[in-house]
Amino acid sequence: MSRREKDPYISGLYVSPGKLKKRDITGQIIGLADALIDNRGLSLIPQRQRVLQKNEIHELQTTDEVDVGPSRSVNRVSIIGFLR
């Protein structure tokens, strides 16, 4: 089974229940990284929504590559830091 067939968003296994209740969240930067990686090979997933739990730590990354999006890969990545 291919990765595309396994992905619940691409394959149609997941059907959105419609408009979801959302709210704004705030966080705190807990560490700065200032790192650049030219061969990251980061696969972007088609995430339509995300659930965050209190006190989780998330890495903040950005790229200057053009034409990026879900189901694509990114190689040039700048790691900004970590957020809780």
C-alpha positions as CSV (number, residue, x, y, z in Angstrom):
1,M,0.0,0.0,0.0
2,S,1.5,3.4,-1.0
3,R,1.9,6.3,1.3
4,R,-0.7,8.1,-0.6
5,E,-3.2,5.3,-0.1
6,K,-2.4,5.2,3.7
7,D,-3.0,8.9,4.2
8,P,-6.6,9.3,5.6
9,Y,-6.9,12.8,4.2
10,I,-5.8,12.1,0.7
11,S,-7.5,8.7,0.4
12,G,-10.8,9.9,1.6
13,L,-10.9,7.7,4.8
14,Y,-11.3,10.8,6.9
15,V,-14.5,12.9,6.3
16,S,-14.6,16.2,8.1
17,P,-17.7,16.6,10.3
18,G,-18.1,20.1,9.0
19,K,-17.2,23.3,10.8
20,L,-15.2,22.5,13.9
21,K,-15.2,24.6,17.1
22,K,-11.9,26.4,17.2
23,R,-10.3,28.9,19.6
24,D,-7.1,31.0,19.6
25,I,-4.2,29.7,21.7
26,T,-1.1,31.4,23.0
27,G,2.3,30.0,23.6
28,Q,5.7,30.8,24.8
29,I,9.0,30.5,22.9
30,I,11.2,28.3,25.2
31,G,14.3,28.1,23.0
32,L,15.9,29.6,20.0
33,A,17.7,27.5,17.4
34,D,19.0,29.6,14.5
35,A,19.9,26.6,12.4
36,L,19.8,26.1,8.6
37,I,19.5,22.7,7.0
38,D,19.9,22.3,3.2
39,N,19.0,18.6,2.8
40,R,16.2,18.1,5.4
41,G,13.9,16.0,3.2
42,L,10.9,17.1,5.3
43,S,7.6,15.6,3.9
44,L,4.7,17.9,4.3
45,I,1.4,16.2,5.2
46,P,-2.1,17.4,4.2
47,Q,-3.1,18.3,7.8
48,R,-6.5,20.1,7.8
49,Q,-6.7,20.6,11.5
50,R,-4.5,20.0,14.5
51,V,-5.2,19.3,18.1
52,L,-2.7,20.8,20.6
53,Q,-2.4,19.7,24.2
54,K,-1.3,21.9,27.0
55,N,2.4,21.9,27.6
56,E,3.3,20.2,24.3
57,I,6.5,21.4,22.7
58,H,6.5,22.2,19.0
59,E,9.4,23.0,16.7
60,L,9.0,26.1,14.6
61,Q,10.5,25.8,11.0
62,T,10.3,27.9,7.9
63,T,11.6,27.6,4.3
64,D,12.4,30.0,1.5
65,E,11.6,27.3,-1.1
66,V,8.8,28.2,-3.6
67,D,5.9,26.0,-4.6
68,V,5.7,24.0,-1.4
69,G,2.6,22.5,0.1
70,P,0.9,19.3,1.3
71,S,2.3,16.1,-0.1
72,R,5.5,17.8,-1.1
73,S,9.0,17.7,0.3
74,V,11.1,20.6,1.6
75,N,14.9,20.4,1.7
76,R,16.0,24.0,2.7
77,V,14.7,24.5,6.3
78,S,15.5,27.1,8.9
79,I,14.8,26.0,12.5
80,I,13.7,29.0,14.4
81,G,13.1,27.5,17.9
82,F,10.7,25.7,20.1
83,L,7.3,26.8,21.4
84,R,5.2,25.6,24.4
